[in-house]
Amino acid sequence: MSAPAASADAELDRILTSFDTNYSWNYGSVKPELRDLYEKAKREQWNSTTELAWDTPVDPEAEIIPPVLNPLADYGPFKKCSSKEQAHFRRAQLAWQLSQFLHGEQGALLTASQLVGAVPWIDAKHYAASQTMDEARHVEVFSRYVNEKLEWEFPINANLRSLLDTILLDSRWDFKYLGMQILVEGLAMAAFGNLYQMAEDPLLRELIHYVMRDEARHVAFGVLSLDGYYDDMADSERRDREDFIVEASQLMRDRLIGDELADVMGFDRAEVQTLILESPVMQEFRRQLFARVVPNVKRLGLLTPRVAKAYEAMGILHFQDADPEAQDRAMGIG
């Protein structure tokens, strides 16, 4: 085996997946809304190589993210850091966040490719194929920004990896939709929106805006595909979905908090975790991540009393009547 091939093989991380693959011999439109969404996806394809200004200079240690979003600003060990060390932390903070976006997009790429085979309607296969292309492009742009502009890529967070594995390994196609399109993509849209509004780098803002246009369609793909699917589902099967929604939501809120940043700076992990979890700014940020998830869970009929109770405890139930489409229009991506 040649050295490059051996190196590439060493970087692979294999999991064994199993799910039903469905031919669909009905080539007519079973869900016209999905066919319309597919037409929109075709119209909105973009080439990141030519449409993004990659020659834009980026200082990776500049204040690309405003200091107000630093939950460690009043932390004693951070305040003792030199200006150079604090700039190093800013770079690590952004690199960690964008690295997790990058890894999440690869999870979305693999999930979309599974949906092409798993979904039972030709309209959904068409759209899942277009989403697979979208996700490949998202992996490309985040990888390029992280490695060329920030020159710092973090490994995937263990908790994000666990959630992605759960989605990829489940054999039920609706779980893949529920996990990726409704939860992960919904949370990502909120995180992207926050970064788009706050980031100082024009290249990053432009990149995020293009990605959000795609992601808005991906969430709509999940909602349209699952609309009505849970109406007559047996209680035991519905309970599986409820458990998954609650557990995944709690995981994404409380455990994707960047322990790795404490390691970079030599800070105490437990102290940093407590600061991040108790920071009013970060608490509000984590709540806002669910502004698109909760109304879509409700639309699918899965905001059951059990889920509503969990969401009330998380302080996010009030989002149930939010309008994700209006949020998209406000940022010019509707």
Secondary structure, 3 states (H helix, E strand, C coil): CCHHHHHHHHCCCCCCCCCCCCCCCCCCCCCHHHHHHHHHHHHCCCCHHHHCCCCCCCCCCCCCCCHHHCCCCCCHHHHCCCHHHHHHHHHHHHHHHHHHHHHHHHHHHHHHHHHHHHCCCHHHHHHHHHHHHHHHHHHHHHHHHHHHHHCCCCCCCHHHHHHHHHHHHCCCHHHHHHHHHHHHHHHHHHHHHHHHHHCCCHHHHHHHHHHHHHHHHHHHHHHHHHCCCCCCCCHHHHHHHHHHHHHHHHHHHHCCCCHHHHHHHCCCHHHHHHHHHHCHHHHHHHHHCCCCHHHHHHHCCCCCHHHHHHHHHHCCHHHHHCCHHHHHHHCCCC
